[in-house]
Amino acid sequence: AGGFKRIYVTGEGSLSTALLVMFALAMVLAAGIQWSATMSGADVPGLSSVKFLNISILLGGFIFGIGMMLAGGCASGTLSDLGEGAGRAMIAMTTFVLGSLPGLMAQDALNNSAIGQIGVKLYLPDVLGYVGAVVVSILMLAGLYLVVRKYENFRKKEGYYEATVYEDQELPIPNKEPFKLFSYATFHKLFVQRWSFMTGGILLALMFAFILISTGH
């Protein structure tokens, strides 16, 4: 949600760019892990996430997208906002929970209807091979990257651009003393200083690969 909302509100595209890099790295890692499993004859991890794409998925995704833009975050983002004391997050979380049951009922009804049987289940490596799937996916992400850069430059030109500003305590602290592991400088570096979106994106991609390997899902 932030990848869309942040650049729309501020014109600043660092989060959008970091997400694209995260997706690209995650796809390369997933392709390598799945290709290795295929070559060894083992069960390919992650195939449980290849779902049948039909009207319920498209409609549900569209409705969810509207909701997360209005709420300012998806499920995890709303939980984070709630923990930080945002009142709107309480409203969003309550309606999220209340809307889940009728949403599941509607999904089940659509899936069992005639129109719900129309769709496709596609795993790109089955069609393009692992290399082809990665290349096509990376090209799509590269296209989105160009859109982000072009829109960011447009906002700068129009004068409707807000650069990211960190709070003073989130900035690196000048430390001229010799490095000490058990010191406030180390604590500040690890737990107080703001990470860049790119750092977070890369770490999330690595966590994704770990989960894929360790759970198979």
Stockholm file with secondary structure:
# STOCKHOLM 1.0

chainA/1-217         AGGFKRIYVTGEGSLSTALLVMFALAMVLAAGIQWSATMSGADVPGLSSVKFLNISILLGGFIFGIGMMLAGGCASGTLSDLGEGAGRAMIAMTTFVLGSLPGLMAQDALNNSAIGQIGVKLYLPDVLGYVGAVVVSILMLAGLYLVVRKYENFRKKEGYYEATVYEDQELPIPNKEPFKLFSYATFHKLFVQRWSFMTGGILLALMFAFILISTGH
#=GR chainA/1-217 SS CHHHHHHHHHCCCHHHHHHHHHHHHHHHHHHHHHHHHHHHTCCCTTGGGCCCBCHHHHHHHHHHHHHHHHHTSCHHHHHHHHHTTCHHHHHHHHHHHHHHHHHHHHHHHHHTSTGGGCCBCCCHHHHHHHHHHHHHHHHHHHHHHHHHHHHHHHHHHHTCCCCCCCCGGGSCCCCCSCCCSSSHHHHHHHHTSCCCHHHHHHHHHHHHHHHHHHHCC
#=GC SS_cons         CHHHHHHHHHCCCHHHHHHHHHHHHHHHHHHHHHHHHHHHTCCCTTGGGCCCBCHHHHHHHHHHHHHHHHHTSCHHHHHHHHHTTCHHHHHHHHHHHHHHHHHHHHHHHHHTSTGGGCCBCCCHHHHHHHHHHHHHHHHHHHHHHHHHHHHHHHHHHHTCCCCCCCCGGGSCCCCCSCCCSSSHHHHHHHHTSCCCHHHHHHHHHHHHHHHHHHHCC
//
